[in-house]
Amino acid sequence: MSTTVPTKIGLVGCGNISGIYFANLTGNFKGAEIVACADLDPARAEAVANAKNENGEPVHPNVNAMALDDIYKDPDIEIILNLTIPIAHHPVGMLALQNGKHVYGEKPFAVSREQGRELLDTAAANGLRTGSAADTFLGAGIQT
């Protein structure tokens, strides 16, 4: 029996859409684990990381809130899950790629063809992968 070490994910953008990603990645995918979150509003990241259920138990016990600068530099994080607003997809993606992280994001991939091409070229030049889709389109239920 082989044991797989999950790929560690840092989530950037703790708004409403982040909930479905936490729900679908927690327990559904043994090969992936969200270990950190960050947001332009640090209080929002703290709230997500420290959320409790109705029994007072942590909702995301293995998730640490981090500063934006720190999440890109964390050597344990392999993928940045970019859930920011569309205009931030390019800068967040570029920071992740420039720090050696793969990038997966919510749609759209970028707000212009040029930005999209730059993300793809940067990923290719650094041996990294990048992709984008709406969770409701390629979520766990549809993949199953």
Phi, psi and omega in degrees: 000124181266145177252130180259132174275122183295147173289130183271129185245137171251121182266126178245120181107091187264035179281196186304319184292339182298331182302317181291327177291317176300314182298315183284330181273347180268107177091332182278329183238105182291339183268004182222144181213124174282121183247347182207155175219153179212156181208156175303328175260100183304330179295325179294317178297318177299317180298318179294312182296328184257012182299144179240150175275185183295342177267003180081010179270149178299134177283322181234074188296337184253016183253127178253136172284136180227159171289150180306313181300323184285326184295326179288333186264351182296120184292341180278336182280127181258329183232136170260122175267108188267103180245031180278178176290154187309319183294341179266354183301318180293306182298322179293315179299317180295317178300318179297310181298319180293342178255017174079022181254143169289159182228131172231135185221165173285155180294154350282162180301316177203168181268355175215158178299320181296317179295319178299316179297319179297319177298313180297317180295319180294318178299312182298318181295335183253010179065033182246165179245152177214150180197172183203140173191159174280137180300325181290341178270315180245032180287177186302318181299317181285324178296324179294000000 
